[in-house]
Amino acid sequence: MDDNAFRRYIFDREIDKPRGILLLKPFFLDFENNKAGEFYLAGFESDGVFEQRVLNANLEGLARFKNLKNEEPNVFLNKVLRRMTDEQFVLVAYSTAELSVINSMLAAKAERRQFTHLRYLNLLSAAKRWIRKHKKNDFEALAPFRIGADDYTQKRQRYSLASVMRLTNFQAEKDYAPGKTTSRFNAVISALKLKEQNFDALTAVQKAKATKALKHNEFDVKAMKVLFNLIKEQDASCFQKSIVKLFGESE
């Protein structure tokens, strides 16, 4: 067994134990995609470096204007998984949405086989445990995340990332608008098609929608890092039971 294989062997068996949790090396990831399975963007941060990848050919004009790489979603995912394998990262995302997306993208067992040791940390699950143990009163004292929203929306947004971040010093700005990112990207796509991918030809409103969509994604990724580090420093045991195999089947 070579050195890399041995490290993976140890990492695989210690990652969900207290000693392993303290050694977590996080890879933060947030996809922007719609319910139909169309991708727009991925934001990610590892080793202190934040990046974004455009994942839609119809956003090529945006990618060029913002100097972002544009990749096919499957190409991007395979690069991420290989890097996680080489450097023993744990993928960290808020909720199980990214877990479901990745499993649907890499559905064949033959494709998954080389990545069966990889782990996924559901930061939402860990945050709920952290709130129950350490922030219950503070959380219950928070006003609804969006004043004036109906009861259903208030309940759905209560544990959203931006809502939970109100317990920290890293909070979303006023133009952070949950539920609007998809419509913003779609508006930009429509405009870029009409202008033959010339971003400069878009209106100020259309350019603002693109900027706000990118900014929304950036906040989510950076907020996850802040929340992860806060929980790890205060009570790393909150991560237990929130770590699962990235791909469910056994080796």
N, C-alpha and C positions, 0 to 999 in steps of 0.2 A: 504494500500500500504506500503510494507516494505521499509527500507532505501535504499536498492540497487535499487529497482524498482523506487523510487522517484528520485534518482540521474539520472537514465537512462531517466526518464520522462523529467527532466530539460535539461539534456545533449542533448536529441533528438531535443528539441525545440529551443535551443540557439546556437547550434554548427555552423550554417551558418550565425550568426549575429555577428557584431563587438565584442561584449562582449564575446561571445562564442569562437570566433576565437583566442582571446588572451589566452584562457584556453586550447587550443588544446593539447592533450596528444598523440604524434605521435607513431605509430608502423610502422617502415620502413620495406618494404618487396620487395624482388626482386627474381623472379623465373628464373631459367635457364631451358628452355624447347625448344623443336623444333616445327616446324610447323605441324608435324604429331601428336602432343599432348603428346609426350614422355617427361617425366620429368627427370632432372638430379640432380638438387640442388635447395635449397632455402636458401637465406641469409636474415637475419632479425636483427633488433636492436630495443630494447625498454628499457627504463629506463637506458640508457647508456651501455647496455650489447649487444655486437655483437655475433651472433651465426650463424652456418650453419648446415643445415640438408641435408644429401644425400637422394634423393627420387627415387632411382633406384637400384633394387636388383643386377643389373649387375655391379654396382660400389661398391659392398660390400668390395672388397679388398682395395679400396681407403678409404672408411669409417673407416675400421679397422686401416689402417696405419696412418691416420690423427686423429684418436680418435674422429670421428664424429658419431652421431646417424644416423641410416638408417631407414627411416619410409616410409610407403605407403603414397602417396600424399594426399589421402582423410583423413587419420588419422592425418597427420600433419595439414591440413587445419582446421579440426574440433577443434583441440587443440588451434589453433590461434584464431578462431572465439569465442571460449568459453572464452579465456583469454581477448579478446577485450571486450566482454560483461561484464565480471566481473569487469574489471578495467577501463571501459569507454575510450578505445583507439579509435583513428581515424586511419584507415589504410592509409599509405602514400606510393605511388608508382609513378614512372616516366612514364607518359602516361596512357592510359587506358588498356594496355596489361594485367596487373594483374587482373583488374576488369573483363575483358572478360574471363580470365582463371578461376577465382573463380566462376563466374556465370555458366560456362559450367560444372564445377565440382559438383556444388550443384544446380542441375537443378530442383529438385522437390520442389513444394511450401511447402509441409509438412516439408521438411528438412530446408527450409529457414525461416520458421515462427518465430522461436525463435531468429533470427538474423536480423529482419527487421529494427531495430533501428540503426544498424551500418552504419557508414559513410566512404566514400572513398575520399581521396584528391588526385587529379591529379596534381602532382607537376610540370609536364611539362606545363600545362595550366597556373598555377600560375607563373612559371618562365617567360613565354612569356609576361605576363602582367607586371611583375617586370622589365623586360628588356625594354619594351616600355615606361614605366613611368620613369625609373631611369638610365638605362644603354644603351640606344639606340646608342649613338655615340661610346661608348666603344665596343659594340657588332659589330657594322658595321665595325669597324677598325680591327677586328680580321682577320687573314689570314684563308684560308680554313683549316678545322680541320686536313685533311690529304693532304699534298702537293703532287701533281701529280695524285690525284684521278680524275676520269672522272666527268663531270658536274652533272650527276644523283647522284653519290655517294656523291659529295660535298653538293648538295642540301639536300639529305636525312640525312646527318650527321650534318648539320648546327646547329640544335637545339637538338642534342643528349646530354645526360647528361655530358659526358666528354668534349664536346665542350663548353657547357655553363659554366662548372666549370673553364674555363680559365678566367672568370671574377672574380674568387675568388683566395684565397691563397691555395686552396686544389685542386691540379691538378693531372691528371693521369700520371703515369710514362711512359717511352718510349715503354715498352713492352705491354702496353694496346692496344689490337688489336680488334676493333669492327668488328663483323661479323665472328669471328673465334672460339668463345666459343663452339658452337655446334660441329664443326668439331674436336675440341680438346677433348671434352668429348667422342665423338664417337670413336676416336682413342684409348683413354684409355679403353673404354669398350671392344673393339676388342682385345686389348692386354691382358686385365685381363681374358677374356674368354680363350685365348690360354694358359695363365699361371695359370689357375684354381684359380683366385682371389688372387694370390700371388703378391702383389705390389712390393716387393723387387726384384722380377724376371724381372721386366720391365726394358727396356733400359733407359739410361739417358735422351734421347730425349722424350720418352713416359712419364717419371716421370715429366719432365719439362712442358709438355703440361697439365698435371693434376694440377700442381702448378699454372701455369698461368691462368687456368680456374677458380680455387678457388680465386686467387688474383683479377681477373677481377670482380667477383661477390662481393668480399669484398669492392673493391673501389666503386662500384655502390651504395651499401647500405650506406657506410660512407659518400659518396659525397651527397647523398640525405639529410642526417642529417645536414651537413654543409650548404647546400643551403636552406633548410627549416628554419633553425635558422637565417640565414642572412636575408631572406625575412621577417620573422616574426619580427625581430628587426627593420628593416628599414621601412617596410610598410605592415603590416599584412592585409590591405584591399585587397592586391593582391591575397589572398586566396579565397576571395568571388567569387562566380560563378565557383569555381573549386572543390567544395565539393558536392558530390552526395550521394544518398543512395547506399550502397553496393549492395543491391538487389532492383531492381526497383519497384516491386509491392508494393502497399500500405498495411498498417497493417490491 
